[in-house]
Amino acid sequence: MAMTLRLSETEDALLTELAKAEQRSKHDVVVLAIKERAARSGRRADMDRFLDDVLETDKTILDLLSR
């Protein structure tokens, strides 16, 4: 699916520099950035669920340790 990405001159210059440094097209740099952001977001959600489980499971010991 096609879309238009509107960038400021500064953002376009940064994208151009990244593409040149990585020897990729601007399109590829943007797609990679989206995929990396999605992966980080997924890992963050996993970590949040893990911490919620720890806080619930170990509530008593954590309370004792905080005193």
ABEGO torsion letter per residue (X at the ends): XBBBBBBBAAAAAAAAAAAAAAGBBAAAAAAAAAAAAAAAAAAAAAAAAAAAAAAAAAAAAAAAAAX
